[in-house]
Amino acid sequence: MKTLCLYYTRTNKTKEVMERLAAVLGADLAEYSDGRDRSGVFGYIGACFATVNNTLPRMKLQNGVDLKAYDRVLIGMPVWVEGPCAVGRAFIKKYRDSLPSDVFYVVTHMGDRDYLTKIQAMDDLLGRPSAGQFSVKTKENDYLKESEEYAKNLSLFC
Ligand SMILES: Cc1cc2nc3c(=O)[nH]c(=O)nc-3n(C[C@H](O)[C@H](O)[C@H](O)COP(=O)(O)O)c2cc1C
């Protein structure tokens, strides 16, 4: 099964998680973004506004990535303001017709909540049921080990 791990990241946690998943799954890895510099305090505030206003920014997928070439895509994104970030949601909405039937959401967050209800609600943007969800806490947790376990389980079934 040809798999692609995609990520949007602001402070590299989601990137690390997706790198680990890709390594275990033998998948390709690529980045998507809205092209905005969201570093520092102003970037943080901008991220909050984008989420609260449900602004769906312009999306860019790393050059040369053909989504239709894959059987399975894992889409990584952080939580912003109690739900999957605006950039991740915008990506799903924009590219849903190019994504394969097997789409997994991978969401990182620093708090104890798993956000699964809100993660699953992204199926409304996808327009069909996703194949699975993985929610991982990146603060005070061995999130790379947890990610590795998730990927190992996933590969058992595919
Ligand atoms: C604007 C903003 C809002 C956030 N809101 C939450 C939140 O509501 N709950 C939570 O657990 N983490 C929240 N976080 C923390 C991130 O989800 C977490 O640190 C994530 O792993 C960062 O991923 P990244 O390094 O790939 O950007 C927020 C981060 C940002 C920048």
The ligand as a Gaussian input file, in Angstrom:
#p B3LYP/6-31G(d) Opt

LIG

0 1
 C       -2.733000      29.092000      18.559000
 C       -2.553000      27.815000      19.310000
 C       -3.596000      27.287000      20.041000
 C       -3.450000      26.071000      20.715000
 N       -4.526000      25.552000      21.367000
 C       -4.418000      24.351000      22.000000
 C       -5.543000      23.781000      22.657000
 O       -6.645000      24.323000      22.669000
 N       -5.377000      22.584000      23.284000
 C       -4.172000      21.934000      23.295000
 O       -4.084000      20.850000      23.873000
 N       -3.088000      22.440000      22.640000
 C       -3.182000      23.641000      22.010000
 N       -2.098000      24.175000      21.367000
 C       -0.831000      23.454000      21.422000
 C       -0.507000      22.676000      20.157000
 O       -1.639000      21.991000      19.658000
 C        0.577000      21.632000      20.428000
 O        1.670000      22.195000      21.064000
 C        0.992000      20.964000      19.121000
 O        1.600000      19.716000      19.379000
 C        1.940000      21.846000      18.337000
 O        2.201000      21.256000      17.099000
 P        3.267000      21.896000      16.087000
 O        4.577000      21.990000      16.829000
 O        3.334000      20.937000      14.968000
 O        2.788000      23.237000      15.664000
 C       -2.214000      25.378000      20.682000
 C       -1.160000      25.930000      19.946000
 C       -1.319000      27.126000      19.255000
 C       -0.180000      27.683000      18.442000

